[in-house]
């Protein structure tokens, strides 16, 4: 009960615009730098280089929320392009992840589409891949519709599917051949659209992992849960699924030893590496996910 209350509290805080504005002035204090790789592209690229040296591949995400103007959306898209440029120039092994609301989805769909095409053109030039992060339920259908449109012209783009939504199984059935990152889901959603019980989410997660892998589609299993990881290992062994058809993914700063161990075992292990000064919402959702994350931050605050 206490864990659920804490989770809801931090999810509530993640949507607070005044706190988000204040956080930009604080900088990466109070433990946020454990989960965020820095505020600049240079800092993020250095962290990616360090991870690559450990046998890990990455995806970089320039954090951004509460984008309300065309200028902010264009600036955010510019950052995505600059990130792709920096990845290429540094020669690091990293994809790009982004949110459509960052580049104008809530402002003007045509603006968002134009920004997305500019980003994908840059990625295509460098032979790189772009992952569209899934946001809350209200943006789910818009995201999938735009992805379907973009895939008519680009093969270097995929998205994220969340296991806690009731609709997910039907979405998976329609997305054979699409590179997907499969996650449990990190937003607070109504029981009208999402499974409220963890057990049901876990079962649905296993179901969609199996569905997408057996369809022959590239699958990224993004989880820190040992049960899910072991389930995937057994599944790919049983069905003789080649290791170049899937990868494991974890967040920067979480279970770092497990990440290295999976890479040592010969699996592709991709680290989701966020950076930027708009880190507040992302940080709050990480605190909501695991009480251990809160304990780490409180310890850091006391030691300062």
Beta strands, then each sheet from edge to edge (+ up, - down):
strand 1: 57-62
strand 2: 94-99
strand 3: 130-133
strand 4: 157-162
strand 5: 180-183
strand 6: 219-222
strand 7: 246-251
strand 8: 269-275
sheet 1: 1+ 2+ 3+ 4+ 5+ 6+ 7+ 8+ 1+
end
